[in-house]
Amino acid sequence: MAGGGDSEDVMEAHPKFLRYDVVMAKADKTNMITKSTSRSAEKHTMPSNNGVYELLECPMCTNLMYPPIHQCPNGHTLCLNCKSRAHNCCPTCGSELGNIRCLALEKVAGSLELPCRHQALGCHDIFPYYSKLKHEQRCRFRPYNCPYAGSECAVTGDIPNLVAHLKIDHNVDMHDGCTFNHRYVKSNPCEVENAIWMLTVFNCFGRQFCLHFEAFQLGMSPVYITFLRFMGEDSEAKKFSYSLEVGGYGRKLTWQGVPRSIRDSHQKIRDSQDGLIIPRKLALFFSGGSRKELKLRVIGRIWEE
C-alpha cells in the first residue's frame, strides 16, 4: 500500500480488515474536495497527498485499482493484475492472499470524482472514478505513439514533440508542400524481411503527414505498399485526401484515399491494404526490368476537402 498517515492509522487500528466507517469518512472528506473542484472551471487539480487516493493505489504497480480489489487478511490491498503476479502472496506482509474482496474500498472509489490523467496535455474534464479509465483510453488529448515503423520505438508525446523526435532521433526527411516526387532505390529487391525502408514527413496546410513505403509479404506474394498517415486525430484526417502514382514505360498504377490517423499503427494500415500496393514483378518492370535493383518513383499530392 502506498504511504500516508491516514492509511497507517487504519491499518494499526484494524490489522485484519479496512474498517468501513473510517474509510467512508475519508471518502466523504475527499469527495467534498473533488466535487468542489469540478464546480470551479479554474481548479481542475488532483487532490494531493490525501489518504483515500493513496489507498486506491496498488502497492505493486502504483496504478489506480478497479474492482475486483483484493486484500490480504491483514488489510493490504492489491489490484487484480498484480494479485495474479504475486503468486497468492501479499507483497506487503507476505501473508497468503486468498480471495478476500475489499468491498468497502470499491464503494469508496465509486463515490469519487477525479480529473483525467491527461490534464497536463489539455483535458480539463472531471469524471466519476469508474468512468475515468474508459475516458482516458480514448481521450483526444492522450499522447500519440511514435509513427516510425523501422524500430520498436516506445516514445510517446504530442505532435510537435513527435515531429522533433522523428527529425532528430530517427533522421526522418522533412519536406514542405503538398506535392511530392520521391524515388526509392533498393539494391536487393528480393529481400522482404526487415525491409521497412522509408518514412517521410510532409508539412502542408499547417499539419503533418507521414508517407510510408515498405516491402511485405501479401499471402505468398511479395509486394510493396505506400500510404499516407495523418499526425492527428481521425476526425481531422478525414478532412484531407491524397493520391499516389507509380509507373514507367507507358504504364502506371494510381491510388486515391483518405490518410489514416497515426492512432492506427502502420502495421494495421498495411495489413488492411489501405494504400497503393505494387506487386514486386510490376515494381521491377517499372524499374527497368532488372532484378538486381529497385528504382521506383512515387508521385503524390495531398489536398484539403
Contacts in CASP RR format, 6 or more apart in sequence:
PFRMAT RR
TARGET T0000
AUTHOR 0000-0000-0000
METHOD contacts of the structure
MODEL  1
MAGGGDSEDVMEAHPKFLRYDVVMAKADKTNMITKSTSRSAEKHTMPSNN
GVYELLECPMCTNLMYPPIHQCPNGHTLCLNCKSRAHNCCPTCGSELGNI
RCLALEKVAGSLELPCRHQALGCHDIFPYYSKLKHEQRCRFRPYNCPYAG
SECAVTGDIPNLVAHLKIDHNVDMHDGCTFNHRYVKSNPCEVENAIWMLT
VFNCFGRQFCLHFEAFQLGMSPVYITFLRFMGEDSEAKKFSYSLEVGGYG
RKLTWQGVPRSIRDSHQKIRDSQDGLIIPRKLALFFSGGSRKELKLRVIG
RIWEE
1 7 0 8 1.000
1 11 0 8 1.000
1 54 0 8 1.000
1 55 0 8 1.000
1 57 0 8 1.000
1 59 0 8 1.000
1 76 0 8 1.000
1 77 0 8 1.000
1 92 0 8 1.000
2 54 0 8 1.000
2 55 0 8 1.000
2 57 0 8 1.000
2 59 0 8 1.000
2 62 0 8 1.000
3 54 0 8 1.000
4 49 0 8 1.000
4 51 0 8 1.000
4 54 0 8 1.000
5 51 0 8 1.000
6 26 0 8 1.000
6 50 0 8 1.000
6 51 0 8 1.000
6 52 0 8 1.000
6 54 0 8 1.000
6 55 0 8 1.000
7 51 0 8 1.000
7 54 0 8 1.000
7 55 0 8 1.000
9 22 0 8 1.000
10 18 0 8 1.000
10 19 0 8 1.000
10 22 0 8 1.000
10 23 0 8 1.000
10 55 0 8 1.000
11 74 0 8 1.000
11 75 0 8 1.000
11 76 0 8 1.000
13 19 0 8 1.000
13 22 0 8 1.000
14 22 0 8 1.000
14 75 0 8 1.000
15 74 0 8 1.000
15 75 0 8 1.000
16 73 0 8 1.000
16 74 0 8 1.000
16 75 0 8 1.000
17 71 0 8 1.000
17 75 0 8 1.000
17 100 0 8 1.000
17 102 0 8 1.000
18 55 0 8 1.000
18 71 0 8 1.000
18 75 0 8 1.000
18 77 0 8 1.000
18 102 0 8 1.000
18 104 0 8 1.000
18 105 0 8 1.000
19 104 0 8 1.000
20 104 0 8 1.000
23 52 0 8 1.000
23 55 0 8 1.000
23 104 0 8 1.000
23 105 0 8 1.000
23 108 0 8 1.000
24 104 0 8 1.000
24 107 0 8 1.000
24 108 0 8 1.000
26 50 0 8 1.000
26 51 0 8 1.000
26 52 0 8 1.000
26 55 0 8 1.000
26 108 0 8 1.000
27 52 0 8 1.000
27 108 0 8 1.000
27 111 0 8 1.000
27 112 0 8 1.000
28 111 0 8 1.000
29 50 0 8 1.000
29 52 0 8 1.000
30 47 0 8 1.000
30 50 0 8 1.000
30 51 0 8 1.000
30 52 0 8 1.000
30 53 0 8 1.000
30 112 0 8 1.000
31 111 0 8 1.000
31 112 0 8 1.000
31 113 0 8 1.000
33 47 0 8 1.000
33 50 0 8 1.000
34 47 0 8 1.000
34 112 0 8 1.000
34 113 0 8 1.000
34 114 0 8 1.000
34 126 0 8 1.000
35 113 0 8 1.000
36 43 0 8 1.000
37 43 0 8 1.000
37 44 0 8 1.000
37 45 0 8 1.000
37 47 0 8 1.000
37 113 0 8 1.000
37 115 0 8 1.000
37 126 0 8 1.000
38 44 0 8 1.000
38 113 0 8 1.000
38 126 0 8 1.000
41 124 0 8 1.000
44 115 0 8 1.000
44 119 0 8 1.000
44 124 0 8 1.000
44 125 0 8 1.000
44 126 0 8 1.000
45 115 0 8 1.000
45 119 0 8 1.000
46 53 0 8 1.000
46 114 0 8 1.000
46 115 0 8 1.000
46 119 0 8 1.000
47 53 0 8 1.000
47 114 0 8 1.000
52 108 0 8 1.000
52 112 0 8 1.000
55 77 0 8 1.000
55 105 0 8 1.000
55 108 0 8 1.000
56 64 0 8 1.000
56 65 0 8 1.000
56 105 0 8 1.000
56 108 0 8 1.000
56 109 0 8 1.000
56 112 0 8 1.000
56 129 0 8 1.000
57 63 0 8 1.000
57 64 0 8 1.000
57 65 0 8 1.000
58 64 0 8 1.000
58 65 0 8 1.000
58 77 0 8 1.000
58 78 0 8 1.000
58 79 0 8 1.000
58 82 0 8 1.000
59 76 0 8 1.000
59 77 0 8 1.000
59 78 0 8 1.000
59 91 0 8 1.000
59 92 0 8 1.000
60 78 0 8 1.000
60 79 0 8 1.000
60 82 0 8 1.000
60 85 0 8 1.000
60 86 0 8 1.000
60 91 0 8 1.000
61 79 0 8 1.000
61 81 0 8 1.000
61 82 0 8 1.000
63 79 0 8 1.000
64 129 0 8 1.000
64 133 0 8 1.000
65 77 0 8 1.000
65 78 0 8 1.000
65 79 0 8 1.000
65 105 0 8 1.000
65 109 0 8 1.000
66 79 0 8 1.000
66 80 0 8 1.000
66 109 0 8 1.000
66 130 0 8 1.000
66 133 0 8 1.000
67 106 0 8 1.000
67 109 0 8 1.000
68 80 0 8 1.000
68 101 0 8 1.000
68 106 0 8 1.000
69 77 0 8 1.000
69 78 0 8 1.000
69 79 0 8 1.000
69 80 0 8 1.000
69 101 0 8 1.000
69 102 0 8 1.000
69 105 0 8 1.000
69 106 0 8 1.000
69 109 0 8 1.000
70 77 0 8 1.000
70 78 0 8 1.000
70 79 0 8 1.000
70 80 0 8 1.000
70 83 0 8 1.000
70 97 0 8 1.000
70 98 0 8 1.000
70 99 0 8 1.000
70 100 0 8 1.000
70 101 0 8 1.000
70 102 0 8 1.000
71 77 0 8 1.000
71 78 0 8 1.000
71 100 0 8 1.000
71 101 0 8 1.000
71 102 0 8 1.000
71 105 0 8 1.000
72 78 0 8 1.000
72 90 0 8 1.000
72 92 0 8 1.000
72 93 0 8 1.000
72 94 0 8 1.000
72 95 0 8 1.000
72 96 0 8 1.000
72 97 0 8 1.000
72 98 0 8 1.000
72 100 0 8 1.000
73 95 0 8 1.000
73 96 0 8 1.000
73 100 0 8 1.000
74 90 0 8 1.000
74 92 0 8 1.000
74 93 0 8 1.000
74 95 0 8 1.000
75 102 0 8 1.000
76 90 0 8 1.000
76 91 0 8 1.000
76 92 0 8 1.000
76 93 0 8 1.000
76 95 0 8 1.000
77 102 0 8 1.000
77 105 0 8 1.000
78 86 0 8 1.000
78 90 0 8 1.000
78 91 0 8 1.000
78 97 0 8 1.000
82 91 0 8 1.000
83 97 0 8 1.000
86 97 0 8 1.000
88 96 0 8 1.000
88 97 0 8 1.000
88 98 0 8 1.000
89 95 0 8 1.000
89 96 0 8 1.000
89 97 0 8 1.000
90 96 0 8 1.000
90 97 0 8 1.000
109 129 0 8 1.000
109 130 0 8 1.000
110 128 0 8 1.000
110 129 0 8 1.000
110 130 0 8 1.000
111 129 0 8 1.000
112 128 0 8 1.000
112 129 0 8 1.000
113 126 0 8 1.000
113 127 0 8 1.000
113 128 0 8 1.000
113 129 0 8 1.000
114 126 0 8 1.000
114 127 0 8 1.000
114 129 0 8 1.000
114 132 0 8 1.000
115 123 0 8 1.000
115 124 0 8 1.000
115 125 0 8 1.000
115 126 0 8 1.000
115 127 0 8 1.000
116 123 0 8 1.000
116 124 0 8 1.000
116 125 0 8 1.000
116 127 0 8 1.000
116 132 0 8 1.000
116 135 0 8 1.000
116 136 0 8 1.000
116 139 0 8 1.000
116 141 0 8 1.000
117 132 0 8 1.000
117 136 0 8 1.000
118 136 0 8 1.000
118 139 0 8 1.000
118 141 0 8 1.000
118 142 0 8 1.000
118 143 0 8 1.000
121 141 0 8 1.000
121 142 0 8 1.000
121 143 0 8 1.000
121 158 0 8 1.000
122 141 0 8 1.000
123 139 0 8 1.000
123 140 0 8 1.000
123 141 0 8 1.000
125 135 0 8 1.000
127 135 0 8 1.000
136 142 0 8 1.000
140 233 0 8 1.000
143 156 0 8 1.000
143 157 0 8 1.000
143 158 0 8 1.000
144 156 0 8 1.000
144 157 0 8 1.000
144 158 0 8 1.000
144 159 0 8 1.000
144 162 0 8 1.000
144 231 0 8 1.000
144 232 0 8 1.000
144 262 0 8 1.000
144 263 0 8 1.000
145 155 0 8 1.000
145 156 0 8 1.000
145 262 0 8 1.000
145 265 0 8 1.000
146 153 0 8 1.000
146 154 0 8 1.000
146 155 0 8 1.000
146 156 0 8 1.000
146 162 0 8 1.000
146 165 0 8 1.000
146 166 0 8 1.000
146 170 0 8 1.000
147 162 0 8 1.000
147 166 0 8 1.000
147 199 0 8 1.000
147 210 0 8 1.000
147 229 0 8 1.000
147 231 0 8 1.000
147 262 0 8 1.000
147 266 0 8 1.000
148 166 0 8 1.000
148 170 0 8 1.000
148 172 0 8 1.000
148 199 0 8 1.000
149 196 0 8 1.000
149 199 0 8 1.000
149 212 0 8 1.000
149 214 0 8 1.000
149 266 0 8 1.000
149 267 0 8 1.000
150 196 0 8 1.000
150 199 0 8 1.000
151 170 0 8 1.000
153 169 0 8 1.000
153 170 0 8 1.000
155 162 0 8 1.000
155 165 0 8 1.000
155 169 0 8 1.000
159 208 0 8 1.000
159 231 0 8 1.000
159 232 0 8 1.000
162 231 0 8 1.000
163 174 0 8 1.000
163 201 0 8 1.000
163 208 0 8 1.000
163 231 0 8 1.000
166 172 0 8 1.000
166 174 0 8 1.000
166 199 0 8 1.000
166 201 0 8 1.000
167 174 0 8 1.000
167 201 0 8 1.000
170 199 0 8 1.000
172 199 0 8 1.000
172 200 0 8 1.000
172 201 0 8 1.000
173 200 0 8 1.000
173 201 0 8 1.000
174 200 0 8 1.000
174 201 0 8 1.000
174 203 0 8 1.000
175 200 0 8 1.000
175 201 0 8 1.000
175 202 0 8 1.000
175 203 0 8 1.000
176 202 0 8 1.000
176 203 0 8 1.000
176 204 0 8 1.000
177 202 0 8 1.000
177 203 0 8 1.000
177 204 0 8 1.000
178 202 0 8 1.000
178 204 0 8 1.000
178 205 0 8 1.000
178 301 0 8 1.000
178 302 0 8 1.000
178 303 0 8 1.000
179 300 0 8 1.000
179 301 0 8 1.000
179 302 0 8 1.000
180 200 0 8 1.000
180 202 0 8 1.000
180 211 0 8 1.000
180 298 0 8 1.000
180 299 0 8 1.000
180 300 0 8 1.000
180 301 0 8 1.000
181 297 0 8 1.000
181 298 0 8 1.000
181 299 0 8 1.000
181 300 0 8 1.000
182 198 0 8 1.000
182 200 0 8 1.000
182 211 0 8 1.000
182 213 0 8 1.000
182 297 0 8 1.000
182 298 0 8 1.000
183 295 0 8 1.000
183 296 0 8 1.000
183 297 0 8 1.000
183 298 0 8 1.000
184 197 0 8 1.000
184 198 0 8 1.000
184 213 0 8 1.000
184 294 0 8 1.000
184 295 0 8 1.000
184 296 0 8 1.000
184 297 0 8 1.000
184 298 0 8 1.000
185 293 0 8 1.000
185 294 0 8 1.000
185 295 0 8 1.000
185 296 0 8 1.000
186 195 0 8 1.000
186 197 0 8 1.000
186 215 0 8 1.000
186 293 0 8 1.000
186 294 0 8 1.000
187 292 0 8 1.000
187 293 0 8 1.000
189 215 0 8 1.000
189 280 0 8 1.000
189 283 0 8 1.000
189 284 0 8 1.000
189 287 0 8 1.000
189 291 0 8 1.000
189 292 0 8 1.000
189 293 0 8 1.000
189 294 0 8 1.000
190 222 0 8 1.000
190 280 0 8 1.000
190 291 0 8 1.000
191 215 0 8 1.000
192 215 0 8 1.000
192 216 0 8 1.000
192 217 0 8 1.000
192 222 0 8 1.000
195 214 0 8 1.000
195 215 0 8 1.000
195 216 0 8 1.000
196 214 0 8 1.000
196 215 0 8 1.000
197 213 0 8 1.000
197 214 0 8 1.000
197 215 0 8 1.000
198 211 0 8 1.000
198 212 0 8 1.000
198 213 0 8 1.000
198 214 0 8 1.000
199 210 0 8 1.000
199 211 0 8 1.000
199 212 0 8 1.000
200 210 0 8 1.000
200 211 0 8 1.000
201 208 0 8 1.000
201 209 0 8 1.000
201 210 0 8 1.000
201 211 0 8 1.000
201 231 0 8 1.000
202 208 0 8 1.000
202 209 0 8 1.000
202 210 0 8 1.000
202 211 0 8 1.000
202 302 0 8 1.000
204 302 0 8 1.000
205 240 0 8 1.000
205 302 0 8 1.000
205 304 0 8 1.000
207 230 0 8 1.000
207 231 0 8 1.000
207 232 0 8 1.000
207 236 0 8 1.000
207 240 0 8 1.000
208 230 0 8 1.000
208 231 0 8 1.000
209 228 0 8 1.000
209 229 0 8 1.000
209 230 0 8 1.000
209 231 0 8 1.000
209 240 0 8 1.000
209 242 0 8 1.000
209 259 0 8 1.000
209 302 0 8 1.000
210 228 0 8 1.000
210 229 0 8 1.000
210 230 0 8 1.000
210 231 0 8 1.000
210 262 0 8 1.000
211 226 0 8 1.000
211 227 0 8 1.000
211 228 0 8 1.000
211 298 0 8 1.000
212 225 0 8 1.000
212 226 0 8 1.000
212 227 0 8 1.000
212 228 0 8 1.000
212 229 0 8 1.000
212 266 0 8 1.000
212 269 0 8 1.000
212 270 0 8 1.000
213 224 0 8 1.000
213 225 0 8 1.000
213 226 0 8 1.000
213 298 0 8 1.000
214 224 0 8 1.000
214 225 0 8 1.000
214 226 0 8 1.000
214 270 0 8 1.000
215 222 0 8 1.000
215 223 0 8 1.000
215 224 0 8 1.000
215 280 0 8 1.000
216 222 0 8 1.000
216 223 0 8 1.000
216 225 0 8 1.000
216 270 0 8 1.000
217 223 0 8 1.000
218 273 0 8 1.000
218 277 0 8 1.000
221 279 0 8 1.000
221 280 0 8 1.000
222 279 0 8 1.000
222 280 0 8 1.000
223 277 0 8 1.000
223 278 0 8 1.000
223 279 0 8 1.000
223 280 0 8 1.000
224 277 0 8 1.000
224 278 0 8 1.000
224 280 0 8 1.000
224 283 0 8 1.000
224 296 0 8 1.000
225 270 0 8 1.000
225 273 0 8 1.000
225 275 0 8 1.000
225 276 0 8 1.000
225 277 0 8 1.000
225 278 0 8 1.000
226 244 0 8 1.000
226 246 0 8 1.000
226 275 0 8 1.000
226 276 0 8 1.000
226 278 0 8 1.000
226 298 0 8 1.000
227 244 0 8 1.000
227 259 0 8 1.000
227 260 0 8 1.000
227 269 0 8 1.000
227 270 0 8 1.000
227 274 0 8 1.000
227 275 0 8 1.000
227 276 0 8 1.000
228 242 0 8 1.000
228 244 0 8 1.000
228 259 0 8 1.000
228 260 0 8 1.000
228 302 0 8 1.000
229 259 0 8 1.000
229 260 0 8 1.000
229 261 0 8 1.000
229 262 0 8 1.000
229 264 0 8 1.000
229 266 0 8 1.000
229 269 0 8 1.000
230 236 0 8 1.000
230 237 0 8 1.000
230 240 0 8 1.000
230 259 0 8 1.000
230 260 0 8 1.000
230 261 0 8 1.000
230 262 0 8 1.000
231 262 0 8 1.000
232 261 0 8 1.000
232 262 0 8 1.000
232 263 0 8 1.000
233 261 0 8 1.000
233 263 0 8 1.000
234 260 0 8 1.000
234 261 0 8 1.000
234 263 0 8 1.000
234 264 0 8 1.000
236 261 0 8 1.000
237 258 0 8 1.000
237 259 0 8 1.000
237 260 0 8 1.000
237 261 0 8 1.000
238 258 0 8 1.000
238 305 0 8 1.000
239 304 0 8 1.000
239 305 0 8 1.000
240 258 0 8 1.000
240 259 0 8 1.000
240 302 0 8 1.000
240 303 0 8 1.000
240 304 0 8 1.000
240 305 0 8 1.000
241 256 0 8 1.000
241 257 0 8 1.000
241 258 0 8 1.000
241 259 0 8 1.000
241 302 0 8 1.000
241 303 0 8 1.000
241 305 0 8 1.000
242 256 0 8 1.000
242 257 0 8 1.000
242 258 0 8 1.000
242 259 0 8 1.000
242 300 0 8 1.000
242 301 0 8 1.000
242 302 0 8 1.000
242 303 0 8 1.000
243 254 0 8 1.000
243 255 0 8 1.000
243 256 0 8 1.000
243 257 0 8 1.000
243 300 0 8 1.000
243 301 0 8 1.000
244 254 0 8 1.000
244 255 0 8 1.000
244 256 0 8 1.000
244 275 0 8 1.000
244 276 0 8 1.000
244 298 0 8 1.000
244 299 0 8 1.000
244 300 0 8 1.000
245 252 0 8 1.000
245 253 0 8 1.000
245 254 0 8 1.000
245 255 0 8 1.000
245 298 0 8 1.000
245 299 0 8 1.000
245 300 0 8 1.000
246 252 0 8 1.000
246 253 0 8 1.000
246 276 0 8 1.000
246 278 0 8 1.000
246 283 0 8 1.000
246 286 0 8 1.000
246 296 0 8 1.000
246 297 0 8 1.000
246 298 0 8 1.000
246 299 0 8 1.000
247 253 0 8 1.000
247 286 0 8 1.000
247 297 0 8 1.000
248 285 0 8 1.000
248 286 0 8 1.000
249 285 0 8 1.000
249 286 0 8 1.000
249 288 0 8 1.000
251 285 0 8 1.000
251 286 0 8 1.000
253 276 0 8 1.000
253 278 0 8 1.000
253 282 0 8 1.000
254 276 0 8 1.000
255 275 0 8 1.000
255 276 0 8 1.000
257 274 0 8 1.000
257 275 0 8 1.000
259 302 0 8 1.000
260 269 0 8 1.000
260 274 0 8 1.000
269 275 0 8 1.000
276 298 0 8 1.000
278 286 0 8 1.000
278 296 0 8 1.000
283 294 0 8 1.000
283 296 0 8 1.000
284 290 0 8 1.000
284 291 0 8 1.000
284 294 0 8 1.000
286 296 0 8 1.000
286 297 0 8 1.000
287 293 0 8 1.000
287 294 0 8 1.000
287 295 0 8 1.000
287 296 0 8 1.000
288 295 0 8 1.000
END
